Amino acid sequence: MSQNGKTLQPIIIKRIKKGGNKHHGGAWKIAYADFVTAMMAFFLLMWLLGSTSKGDLKGIESYFNAPMKVSLLGGDGSGSSTSILPGSGPRLDRSAESIGPSNDSMDQPKTEKTAAQAAVARDETRRMVLLKNKITALLKERPGLAEHMGQIRMEITADGLRIQIVDDQKRPMFDIGKSEVKPYMREILRDIGSTIRDADNPISLTGHTDSTPYGMGERGYSNWELSSDRANASRRELMAGGMPEGKIKRVAGMASTEPLLPTDSVNPINRRISILVMTREAALRLLGTGLGTTPMKDKGNS
């Protein structure tokens, strides 16, 4: 169509239609869920590391550093533990025979046993103190023996009551090179024998000399034989004082191997007789199982 010879162009009107609430998709929800899952895994890992012992952590580290070595040789971190986490129940993939008794069932008897041993040790120490005081009082009461108290040394050790009668240059216990007991030494030994005879603990008796060579030395009658003979002579005097023969479980000569004065091994004080009233633990350790396991009993003031 034309007007006055001109062609008219059509008018085109574009209308933009605005849509309502349009769906945007759920990609953000997936990303958020992945983030939350990662955070849960992270905190779970932190909790596991915080509740795992150092030994298990070291085993885990060893496994990842050398997985084949741990798998072949075994050990912590290779599945040898009895539970997944400390404090949890036993693993379901382990049989009851392989797991064995639980730690809780083992700790209780061990604690009770330790407490019992401590109670026995305290009781034995108390009795050893009483025995020591009784011997001291008896020797002080004996006429003529008070002057020899400086030669008698008593101490309570981990092995029991140790009574040592040491030599004195002015008052020797034996003549030089002899095993015959001097009269005053005989009285001391018999008094000690009558005092400790009521103690049920076994007795160990040892003889000691100084380092001065004797006779033919090691090739003949030496300090070894001399110390043994003196220990046996002392044993006979203890028995003369009333000590039962079966109470003495060991008699030995130590020669000069255990001097009282290591820096002065020729000093007369190294010549001595040592009497040890053994505790239960010392008797088991020194004499063997089944010997000397009965503790001392209270008898009078002992």
C-alpha positions as CSV (number, residue, x, y, z in Angstrom):
1,M,0.0,0.0,0.0
2,S,1.2,3.4,-0.8
3,Q,0.1,6.9,-0.1
4,N,1.1,9.7,-2.4
5,G,3.4,7.3,-4.1
6,K,5.3,6.3,-1.0
7,T,5.5,2.7,0.3
8,L,4.6,2.3,3.9
9,Q,6.8,0.0,6.0
10,P,5.2,-2.2,8.6
11,I,5.7,-1.4,12.2
12,I,7.0,-4.4,14.3
13,I,6.5,-4.2,18.0
14,K,8.5,-6.6,20.2
15,R,7.1,-7.3,23.6
16,I,9.3,-9.1,26.2
17,K,7.4,-11.4,28.3
18,K,8.8,-11.6,31.9
19,G,8.5,-15.0,33.3
20,G,7.6,-15.8,36.9
21,N,9.7,-17.8,39.4
22,K,11.8,-20.0,37.2
23,H,13.6,-23.2,38.3
24,H,17.4,-22.6,38.6
25,G,18.6,-26.3,39.1
26,G,20.1,-28.2,42.2
27,A,23.9,-28.0,41.5
28,W,24.5,-25.8,44.5
29,K,22.8,-28.4,46.8
30,I,25.2,-31.1,45.6
31,A,28.2,-28.9,46.2
32,Y,27.0,-28.0,49.7
33,A,26.4,-31.7,50.5
34,D,30.0,-32.5,49.4
35,F,31.3,-29.7,51.6
36,V,29.4,-31.0,54.7
37,T,30.6,-34.5,54.0
38,A,34.2,-33.4,53.7
39,M,34.0,-31.5,57.0
40,M,32.4,-34.5,58.8
41,A,35.2,-36.7,57.4
42,F,37.8,-34.2,58.6
43,F,36.5,-34.0,62.1
44,L,36.1,-37.7,62.3
45,L,39.8,-38.1,61.3
46,M,40.8,-35.6,63.9
47,W,38.9,-37.5,66.6
48,L,40.4,-40.8,65.6
49,L,43.9,-39.4,65.7
50,G,43.3,-37.8,69.1
51,S,42.0,-41.0,70.6
52,T,44.7,-43.3,69.1
53,S,47.8,-44.2,71.2
54,K,51.3,-43.3,70.1
55,G,52.1,-46.9,69.5
56,D,49.2,-47.4,67.1
57,L,50.0,-44.1,65.4
58,K,53.6,-45.3,64.9
59,G,52.3,-48.6,63.5
60,I,50.0,-46.7,61.1
61,E,52.9,-44.5,60.0
62,S,55.0,-47.7,59.4
63,Y,52.3,-49.2,57.4
64,F,52.0,-46.3,55.0
65,N,55.8,-45.9,54.8
66,A,56.3,-49.6,54.0
67,P,53.0,-51.4,53.7
68,M,54.5,-54.7,52.5
69,K,57.0,-54.9,55.4
70,V,54.4,-54.4,58.1
71,S,52.0,-56.8,56.4
72,L,54.6,-59.5,56.1
73,L,56.3,-59.1,59.4
74,G,53.3,-58.1,61.5
75,G,53.2,-55.8,64.5
76,D,51.3,-52.7,65.4
77,G,49.3,-51.3,62.6
78,S,48.9,-54.5,60.7
79,G,45.7,-55.7,62.3
80,S,47.2,-57.3,65.4
81,S,45.3,-55.2,67.9
82,T,42.3,-56.7,69.6
83,S,40.0,-53.7,69.2
84,I,39.4,-51.1,66.7
85,L,39.6,-48.2,69.1
86,P,41.0,-48.0,72.7
87,G,38.3,-48.7,75.2
88,S,36.0,-50.4,72.7
89,G,34.9,-54.0,72.7
90,P,36.8,-56.9,71.0
91,R,37.0,-57.0,67.2
92,L,34.3,-59.1,65.5
93,D,36.8,-60.5,63.1
94,R,39.0,-62.0,65.8
95,S,38.1,-65.3,67.5
96,A,37.7,-65.5,71.3
97,E,40.7,-67.9,71.4
98,S,43.0,-65.5,69.6
99,I,42.0,-62.5,71.7
100,G,42.6,-64.1,75.1
101,P,41.6,-62.5,78.4
102,S,40.9,-58.8,78.4
103,N,43.2,-56.3,80.0
104,D,40.7,-55.5,82.6
105,S,40.6,-59.0,83.9
106,M,44.4,-59.1,84.0
107,D,45.1,-55.8,85.6
108,Q,43.0,-56.5,88.8
109,P,44.9,-59.6,90.0
110,K,48.2,-57.9,89.2
111,T,47.3,-54.9,91.3
112,E,46.1,-57.1,94.2
113,K,49.3,-59.2,93.9
114,T,51.5,-56.1,94.0
115,A,49.6,-54.8,97.1
116,A,50.0,-58.2,98.8
117,Q,53.8,-58.2,98.1
118,A,54.1,-54.7,99.5
119,A,52.3,-55.8,102.6
120,V,54.5,-58.8,103.1
121,A,57.6,-56.6,102.6
122,R,56.5,-54.1,105.2
123,D,55.7,-56.9,107.6
124,E,59.1,-58.5,107.1
125,T,60.9,-55.2,107.5
126,R,59.1,-54.7,110.8
127,R,60.1,-58.1,112.0
128,M,63.7,-57.6,110.9
129,V,63.8,-54.4,113.0
130,L,62.5,-56.2,116.0
131,L,65.0,-59.0,115.6
132,K,67.9,-56.5,115.2
133,N,66.8,-54.7,118.4
134,K,66.6,-58.0,120.3
135,I,70.1,-59.0,119.3
136,T,71.5,-55.6,120.3
137,A,69.8,-55.7,123.7
138,L,71.0,-59.3,124.3
139,L,74.6,-58.5,123.5
140,K,74.6,-55.4,125.6
141,E,73.3,-57.4,128.6
142,R,76.1,-60.1,128.3
143,P,79.0,-59.4,130.6
144,G,82.2,-58.8,128.7
145,L,80.6,-58.6,125.3
146,A,79.7,-54.9,125.4
147,E,83.3,-54.0,124.5
148,H,83.0,-56.0,121.3
149,M,79.9,-54.2,120.1
150,G,82.1,-52.1,117.7
151,Q,82.9,-55.3,115.8
152,I,79.2,-56.2,115.3
153,R,77.5,-54.4,112.4
154,M,73.8,-55.0,111.7
155,E,71.9,-53.5,108.8
156,I,68.5,-54.1,107.2
157,T,69.0,-54.6,103.4
158,A,66.7,-55.6,100.6
159,D,67.8,-59.2,101.2
160,G,67.1,-59.1,104.9
161,L,68.9,-58.6,108.2
162,R,72.7,-58.7,107.7
163,I,74.8,-59.3,110.8
164,Q,78.5,-58.9,110.2
165,I,81.2,-59.7,112.8
166,V,84.3,-57.9,111.6
167,D,87.9,-58.6,112.7
168,D,89.9,-56.2,114.8
169,Q,93.7,-56.1,114.8
170,K,93.6,-56.0,118.7
171,R,90.8,-58.5,119.0
172,P,90.9,-61.0,116.1
173,M,88.1,-63.5,115.6
174,F,90.5,-66.2,114.5
175,D,94.2,-66.7,114.8
176,I,96.2,-65.9,111.6
177,G,95.7,-68.6,109.1
178,K,93.5,-70.6,111.4
179,S,89.8,-71.4,111.6
180,E,89.5,-72.0,115.3
181,V,87.0,-69.5,116.8
182,K,88.3,-67.2,119.6
183,P,86.4,-67.6,122.9
184,Y,84.7,-64.1,122.8
185,M,83.7,-64.8,119.2
186,R,82.2,-68.1,120.3
187,E,80.0,-66.3,122.8
188,I,78.8,-63.8,120.3
189,L,77.9,-66.5,117.7
190,R,76.1,-68.6,120.3
191,D,74.1,-65.6,121.5
192,I,73.2,-64.7,118.0
193,G,72.2,-68.3,117.3
194,S,69.9,-68.5,120.3
195,T,68.3,-65.2,119.3
196,I,67.5,-65.9,115.6
197,R,66.6,-69.6,116.0
198,D,63.0,-68.6,116.4
199,A,62.9,-66.8,113.1
200,D,61.5,-69.0,110.4
201,N,63.5,-67.4,107.6
202,P,66.5,-69.3,106.3
203,I,70.1,-68.2,107.0
204,S,73.0,-67.6,104.7
205,L,76.5,-67.7,106.2
206,T,79.6,-66.4,104.4
207,G,83.2,-66.1,105.4
208,H,85.5,-63.3,104.1
209,T,89.3,-62.6,104.3
210,D,91.5,-59.7,103.3
211,S,93.6,-59.8,100.2
212,T,96.8,-60.8,101.9
213,P,98.0,-64.0,100.1
214,Y,98.0,-67.1,102.3
215,G,100.2,-70.2,102.1
216,M,100.6,-71.6,98.6
217,G,98.2,-69.1,97.2
218,E,95.7,-70.3,94.6
219,R,97.6,-73.5,94.1
220,G,97.3,-74.8,97.6
221,Y,95.4,-74.0,100.8
222,S,94.3,-70.4,100.0
223,N,92.0,-67.7,101.3
224,W,89.2,-69.6,99.6
225,E,89.6,-72.6,101.8
226,L,90.4,-70.5,104.9
227,S,87.2,-68.4,104.5
228,S,85.1,-71.6,103.9
229,D,86.5,-73.3,107.0
230,R,85.9,-70.2,109.1
231,A,82.3,-70.0,107.9
232,N,81.8,-73.6,108.8
233,A,83.3,-73.1,112.2
234,S,80.9,-70.2,112.8
235,R,78.0,-72.4,111.6
236,R,78.9,-74.9,114.3
237,E,78.9,-72.2,117.0
238,L,75.5,-70.9,115.9
239,M,74.1,-74.5,116.2
240,A,75.7,-74.7,119.6
241,G,73.6,-71.7,120.6
242,G,70.4,-73.5,119.7
243,M,70.0,-72.8,116.0
244,P,68.5,-75.8,114.1
245,E,70.8,-77.2,111.5
246,G,68.2,-77.1,108.8
247,K,67.8,-73.3,109.1
248,I,71.2,-72.7,107.6
249,K,70.7,-73.0,103.9
250,R,74.0,-71.8,102.6
251,V,77.6,-71.7,103.8
252,A,80.2,-70.2,101.6
253,G,83.7,-68.9,101.6
254,M,84.2,-65.7,99.5
255,A,87.9,-65.2,100.2
256,S,88.7,-61.5,99.4
257,T,86.2,-61.0,96.6
258,E,83.8,-58.8,98.6
259,P,85.9,-56.4,100.8
260,L,84.3,-53.9,103.1
261,L,87.0,-51.4,102.1
262,P,87.7,-51.9,98.4
263,T,90.3,-49.2,98.5
264,D,92.1,-50.9,101.4
265,S,91.7,-54.6,100.8
266,V,94.4,-55.6,103.3
267,N,92.7,-53.9,106.2
268,P,91.8,-56.3,109.0
269,I,88.2,-55.1,108.9
270,N,87.7,-57.0,105.6
271,R,88.1,-60.3,107.6
272,R,84.6,-61.0,108.8
273,I,81.7,-63.5,109.2
274,S,78.5,-62.4,107.6
275,I,75.1,-63.8,108.7
276,L,72.1,-63.0,106.5
277,V,68.6,-63.6,107.8
278,M,66.9,-63.7,104.4
279,T,63.5,-62.3,103.4
280,R,61.1,-64.4,101.5
281,E,62.0,-62.7,98.2
282,A,65.7,-63.1,98.8
283,A,65.3,-66.7,99.7
284,L,63.4,-67.4,96.5
285,R,66.0,-65.5,94.4
286,L,69.2,-66.9,96.1
287,L,68.1,-70.3,97.1
288,G,65.5,-71.3,94.6
289,T,61.8,-71.9,94.5
290,G,60.3,-73.7,97.4
291,L,63.0,-72.8,100.0
292,G,62.5,-70.2,102.6
293,T,59.0,-69.1,101.6
294,T,57.6,-68.9,105.1
295,P,57.8,-65.5,106.7
296,M,59.1,-64.9,110.2
297,K,56.6,-65.3,113.0
298,D,56.3,-63.2,116.1
299,K,57.7,-65.2,119.0
300,G,58.1,-63.2,122.1
301,N,59.9,-59.9,121.3
302,S,61.5,-61.3,118.1
